[in-house]
């Protein structure tokens, strides 16, 4: 847990680059905020909150993180409905715009913005105002009926295919030349996107998707 002042409590979640996170946390502290912590996973944040660390007024989330990004928004909203959320992303994609609207996210900023601009957006969100990047209205939204599978990254699709094919985490890690922990993170993100809790349920979701795609359109 990081030391800070008596200002608003804030937490950072996700794989934001280490130097950027350090600079952002320092600037937030300098502007009068208290930093609850910087968390690599939602589980770490939950454990800190359960330990009595206090609930942040604003949560900054790395929207591009496969394990902690937009896939955890629904859970965060369910567990902490009063917590304000500020997303950081590389680019304003249709998927990010849709989830920002669906989950009523208070703010969305680009990682290319300066730290000062992010701090300004943070204070707007803290004061109850919404913040969106310029031109976000021009981003075409994904169809409301789009498949959850479409939201998966290329790597997540690879992990999903191997997982439902019967491979264990260690075998997937060896095949894709990544760590077992990274496989676990990808699976959490995949389950969140698909709204499932196991490989069996994920396989059923894929099969259901396939079956629906085979149904001929009505005249």
Steps between C-alpha positions, in 0.01 A plus 500: 500500500636841406519799731315817405302794635144529631346553156277270292592133497598352161622161375667396174420163343662323208818475299573868451872535425704520820653843436168648389330357810769639728472845341120492513493390864750772590296768319178384666669521839640843418151617404368398842378143447569195716618192309348181637727293279604392150359153423593251229176301539145557628567234765777710654266798516222290658741365763615850591144624527406199714793582730339833578699723269193711426307522173649730236286785375657460155649188337735543204495192275729405212237418237757320282601248766368157399455390861393823668355719229146541371424137588491585873274806472175312558643338814633831632164666442318218677732498801556876524207689343605835649861483384579732207707352218756658269620280212837543329540357148737508202220566251126567509364180347135408442523236776633751754239762409220245532613371842554859617138575416358167620674512839450877533871568544563855616819565306712379210844642416779405263839376618655743253356789705740675733499415870363848564206433265428171674509675839256762370267225375531329838383812681209545258390142573546556873271805477230299325565607143541265204820503294540357148772548233433735210333328207372201694149555356636419154613151603252245356356284775505123476151362439313436824464136397868452424656178622701516825762298312560805281630687806783248555852586393698271269694362798181444701352304208813284488479430874128428477542256212769304684311508831174362363709249304603342828842652567600588855637843588859373502458341158345817359787704644757271336317504165469879491833564677345706777484453878230298675395814686448679169279212388294540819463875436386436142246240615355741757457763230346243262253378762403858578439580131293184449317523833614153607701351787666188361645338189195279465271803502730676253481199268120505525498873420710439190274214392188712553654774292578251225148354510341846475720588205374189318134600531377637166357855511124537502331638191 
